[in-house]
Amino acid sequence: MLRLIALLLLLPAVLRAEVYLFDAPSGAVTDELVIYSTLDQRLAEPLIAGFQAENPGIAVRYEDLLTGDINARVTAETDAGGVTADFVFSSGMDLQVKLANDGYARPVRVPQAAGWPRWANWRDTAYAMTFEPAVLVYHKPSFPDGPPLTRIALLDYLTAAGDAMRGRIGTYDIERAAVGYLFLARDQEHFADIWSLVRAMGAANVQQFPTSQQILERVSDGRLTLGYNILGSYAADWARSHPDLGLVLLRDFTVVISRVALVPRAARRPDLGEAFLSFFMSRAGQTILAEKLRLPAVSLEVSGSNSAQAMQAALGPQLRPVAVSPGLLVYLDQAKRQRLITRWHRTLEGR
């Protein structure tokens, strides 16, 4: 049985978590697994149910936190000499790698690690669990002949459309949406003309939003005709119930990001954290991820359409996955971050 116990204030006005308790299916609790995660509880439930089916004596305490709050809490609890979560799962790739790089995660060599892609495993301390591309979303009725399929084509389209596209393209606000910042930073590395494209979006009065949903709502009902660099897992889920929303993986290259899992060094029950990680990386866990959560699975054992294996077979070198490595830490450098954000704003303004 699932129980929501409260909105828990962890530190005054700083860290907040919604806390959910999943009772042990056996009715006789032998252990409790504690999870900190950015994944919505509704999406987490099938994974927890699958794990508990194999471990009926284990209850789960699930705490839903923001990416920055997870990092702050694991760090603070460890530094205080106490214990922290047994398992951590976050969409903040850079912050998860920072935890591992700074010694807050323990090496975990689960059996599935032997077959895990090299880019998705950093020193057995941080594992990519999902495979989520950036996509171009579009309003289908506005593109009877299909949307632009490359960034150069998108640049040409915006230039030719002129005032007809003013206020009709949307993307993330890179100051408020970490995923938007990461996608732009990777675009800069892969596409020499990215700032020409940004300038064209600025000329079109690009609309900026902090969440995927705000963009998807507006593209699906035609208030926007295009959405650039949108997280593909959310877009695909939205498109299933909104037939006027289309999405494409741009053919010049497609950046792919992941949600990252680790077992903290100061876990109260690291054995339970390792057990959950092992289940999550197993064929059963990754199948639940792909089929029930509709998040593309990393595991090469999963070959359905919603998997890294299927996408790589179809698209090959077009896909540019962001490796789980200390290279991600460059995106946490505040001076570099500010320079990129400043250039973004200036270019949008045509300066």
C-alpha positions in Angstrom: 0.0 0.0 0.0 1.2 3.5 -0.9 0.9 6.3 1.6 1.8 10.0 1.2 2.9 11.1 4.7 3.5 14.8 4.2 5.3 17.6 2.6 8.5 17.3 4.6 10.6 20.4 5.3 14.1 19.2 5.4 15.9 22.5 6.0 14.1 25.7 6.7 12.6 27.0 3.4 15.4 25.3 1.4 14.9 21.6 0.8 11.5 20.1 0.4 10.4 16.6 -0.5 7.2 14.8 -0.9 7.5 11.6 1.0 5.7 8.4 0.0 5.7 5.1 1.9 5.3 1.8 0.0 4.4 -0.9 2.5 6.1 -4.3 2.2 3.8 -6.6 0.2 4.4 -9.5 2.6 2.9 -7.5 5.4 5.9 -8.3 7.6 8.6 -5.6 7.1 12.1 -6.9 7.4 13.9 -3.9 5.8 13.2 -0.4 4.5 14.9 1.0 1.3 15.2 4.8 1.2 15.2 6.5 -2.2 15.9 10.1 -3.1 14.7 10.8 -6.7 13.6 13.5 -9.1 11.2 11.0 -10.9 7.5 11.7 -10.2 6.1 9.2 -7.7 3.4 8.2 -10.3 6.2 7.1 -12.7 8.2 5.5 -9.9 5.4 3.2 -8.7 5.8 0.5 -11.4 9.6 0.2 -10.7 9.0 0.0 -7.0 6.2 -2.6 -7.5 8.6 -4.7 -9.7 11.3 -4.6 -7.1 9.0 -5.4 -4.2 7.5 -8.4 -6.2 11.0 -9.9 -6.0 11.6 -8.6 -2.5 8.2 -8.8 -0.7 9.7 -8.1 2.8 11.1 -4.7 1.9 9.2 -1.5 2.4 10.2 1.6 0.4 10.5 5.2 1.6 10.4 7.3 -1.6 11.3 11.0 -1.4 10.6 13.2 -4.4 13.1 16.1 -4.6 14.5 18.6 -7.1 17.9 17.9 -8.6 19.8 20.5 -6.7 18.1 19.5 -3.4 19.2 15.9 -3.8 22.8 17.0 -4.3 22.6 19.3 -1.3 21.0 16.8 1.0 23.3 13.9 0.2 26.3 16.2 0.7 25.0 17.6 3.9 24.0 14.3 5.5 27.3 12.7 4.6 29.4 15.6 5.8 27.5 15.6 9.1 28.7 12.0 9.7 25.2 10.6 9.4 23.4 8.4 6.9 21.6 9.3 3.7 19.5 7.5 1.1 20.3 4.0 0.0 19.7 4.8 -3.7 19.6 8.1 -5.6 18.2 8.7 -9.1 18.2 12.1 -10.7 17.8 13.8 -14.1 20.6 16.2 -13.0 23.5 14.4 -14.9 26.1 16.9 -13.9 25.2 17.0 -10.2 25.1 13.2 -10.0 28.5 12.9 -11.6 29.7 15.6 -9.1 28.5 13.5 -6.2 30.4 10.5 -7.6 33.5 12.5 -8.5 33.6 14.2 -5.0 33.5 10.8 -3.2 29.8 10.8 -2.2 29.0 7.6 -4.1 30.3 4.1 -3.6 31.5 1.7 -6.3 28.9 -0.8 -7.1 29.7 -3.8 -9.3 26.3 -5.3 -10.0 26.2 -8.3 -12.4 24.5 -6.2 -15.2 27.5 -3.7 -15.2 29.5 -6.1 -17.4 27.2 -5.5 -20.3 26.5 -1.8 -19.7 27.6 0.7 -22.4 31.0 2.3 -21.5 29.7 5.8 -21.9 26.9 5.0 -19.4 29.1 3.9 -16.5 31.7 6.0 -14.6 34.0 3.9 -12.4 31.0 1.8 -11.3 29.8 4.7 -9.2 27.3 6.5 -11.5 25.2 4.7 -14.1 23.1 6.2 -16.9 19.7 4.5 -16.8 17.7 6.2 -19.6 18.4 7.3 -23.2 16.5 10.6 -23.9 17.1 12.5 -27.1 16.5 16.2 -27.8 13.8 16.6 -30.5 12.2 19.3 -32.6 8.4 19.3 -31.9 6.0 20.8 -34.4 2.3 21.5 -35.0 1.4 19.0 -37.8 -1.3 21.1 -39.4 1.2 23.9 -39.9 3.6 21.7 -41.8 1.7 19.6 -44.4 5.0 18.9 -46.2 6.9 18.1 -43.0 9.1 20.3 -40.7 12.8 21.2 -41.1 14.9 18.1 -40.6 18.3 19.7 -39.8 19.5 22.8 -38.0 20.6 24.4 -41.3 17.2 23.7 -42.7 15.6 25.2 -39.5 17.8 28.3 -39.9 16.8 28.7 -43.5 13.1 28.2 -42.7 13.2 30.9 -39.9 15.0 33.3 -42.2 12.6 32.9 -45.1 9.5 33.0 -42.9 10.4 36.4 -41.4 7.5 38.0 -39.5 5.2 35.0 -40.1 7.2 33.1 -37.4 7.2 35.9 -34.8 6.3 34.4 -31.5 5.6 31.0 -33.0 8.8 29.1 -31.9 9.5 28.1 -28.3 12.4 26.6 -26.4 13.6 26.2 -22.8 14.6 29.2 -20.7 18.1 28.0 -20.2 18.5 29.9 -16.9 15.5 28.1 -15.3 15.6 24.7 -17.1 18.8 22.7 -16.5 18.0 20.4 -19.5 17.8 23.4 -21.8 21.1 24.7 -20.7 22.7 21.3 -21.2 21.2 20.9 -24.7 22.4 24.4 -25.8 25.9 23.7 -24.4 26.2 20.5 -26.3 24.8 22.1 -29.5 27.6 24.7 -29.2 30.1 21.8 -29.3 28.6 20.0 -32.3 27.2 22.8 -34.5 29.5 25.6 -35.7 26.5 27.8 -36.7 24.5 27.4 -33.5 24.7 31.2 -32.8 23.3 32.0 -36.2 20.4 29.7 -35.4 20.0 31.4 -32.0 20.0 34.8 -33.7 17.3 33.7 -36.1 15.2 32.4 -33.2 15.7 35.8 -31.5 14.5 37.6 -34.7 11.5 35.3 -34.6 10.8 36.5 -31.0 11.4 33.0 -29.6 9.2 32.2 -26.5 11.1 30.7 -23.5 9.6 28.4 -20.9 11.0 26.6 -17.8 9.2 23.3 -18.5 8.6 20.9 -21.3 4.8 20.8 -20.7 4.4 24.5 -21.3 6.0 24.2 -24.7 4.2 20.9 -25.7 0.8 22.4 -24.7 1.3 25.4 -27.0 2.7 23.4 -30.0 -0.1 20.8 -29.8 -2.8 23.5 -29.9 -1.1 25.7 -32.5 -0.2 28.7 -30.4 3.4 27.7 -31.3 4.3 26.0 -34.5 7.8 24.7 -33.4 9.6 23.8 -30.2 13.4 23.4 -30.3 15.5 21.0 -28.2 12.6 19.5 -26.3 13.2 16.4 -24.1 12.1 13.6 -26.3 10.6 11.3 -23.6 8.1 14.0 -22.6 7.4 14.9 -26.2 6.7 11.3 -27.2 4.4 10.7 -24.2 2.5 13.9 -25.0 2.2 13.1 -28.7 0.3 9.8 -27.9 -2.7 11.8 -26.7 -2.3 15.0 -28.8 -2.4 14.0 -32.5 -1.5 17.4 -33.8 1.9 17.3 -32.1 4.7 15.8 -34.2 8.4 15.3 -33.3 11.6 14.6 -35.2 15.2 13.8 -34.3 17.2 16.3 -36.3 19.3 14.5 -38.8 22.5 16.5 -38.5 22.9 15.3 -34.9 20.8 14.5 -31.9 22.0 15.1 -28.4 21.0 12.4 -25.9 20.9 12.8 -22.2 20.3 10.4 -19.3 19.0 10.1 -15.8 21.7 8.8 -13.5 21.6 6.4 -10.6 24.1 5.9 -7.7 24.4 4.3 -4.3 25.7 6.9 -1.8 28.8 6.3 0.3 26.9 7.1 3.5 23.8 4.9 2.6 22.2 3.5 5.7 21.6 0.2 3.9 24.0 0.1 0.9 23.1 -3.5 0.3 19.5 -2.5 -0.4 20.6 0.3 -2.6 22.7 -2.2 -4.6 19.8 -4.6 -4.8 17.5 -1.9 -6.2 20.2 -0.8 -8.7 20.7 -4.4 -9.8 16.9 -4.7 -10.4 16.8 -1.4 -12.2 19.6 -2.4 -14.5 18.1 -5.9 -15.1 16.1 -6.9 -18.2 12.9 -6.8 -16.0 13.7 -3.3 -14.6 14.7 -1.8 -17.9 11.6 -3.3 -19.6 9.4 -1.6 -17.0 11.3 1.6 -17.6 10.7 1.4 -21.4 7.2 0.0 -21.5 5.4 1.4 -18.4 7.4 4.6 -17.7 7.9 5.2 -21.4 11.5 6.3 -20.8 14.0 4.8 -23.3 16.1 2.1 -21.7 19.9 2.0 -21.8 20.3 -1.8 -21.4 21.4 -3.6 -24.5 19.2 -6.5 -23.4 16.1 -4.4 -24.2 15.6 -4.1 -27.9 12.0 -2.7 -28.3 11.4 0.6 -30.1 11.7 2.5 -26.8 15.4 1.6 -26.2 18.9 2.8 -26.9 19.6 -0.3 -28.9 16.7 0.4 -31.3 17.5 4.0 -31.7 21.2 3.4 -32.3 20.4 0.7 -34.9 18.2 3.1 -36.7 20.2 6.3 -36.4 23.8 5.3 -35.7 26.3 8.2 -35.5 23.5 10.8 -35.6 23.0 10.2 -31.9 25.4 12.0 -29.6 24.9 10.6 -26.0 26.3 12.7 -23.2 28.8 10.4 -21.5 28.6 9.9 -17.7 32.0 11.3 -16.9 33.8 14.2 -15.2 33.5 16.1 -18.5 30.0 17.0 -17.3 31.5 19.1 -14.5 32.4 21.9 -16.9 28.7 22.7 -17.0 28.8 23.5 -13.3 31.5 26.1 -13.6 29.6 29.2 -12.7 31.8 31.6 -14.8 31.4 29.4 -17.9 27.7 29.1 -17.3 27.3 32.8 -17.0 29.3 33.5 -20.2 27.0 31.1 -22.1 23.8 32.6 -20.7 25.1 36.1 -21.4 25.9 35.2 -25.0 22.5 33.5 -25.4 20.7 36.7 -24.3 22.8 39.0 -26.4 22.5 36.9 -29.5 18.7 36.6 -29.1 18.7 40.4 -28.9 20.6 40.6 -32.1 23.8 42.0 -30.5 
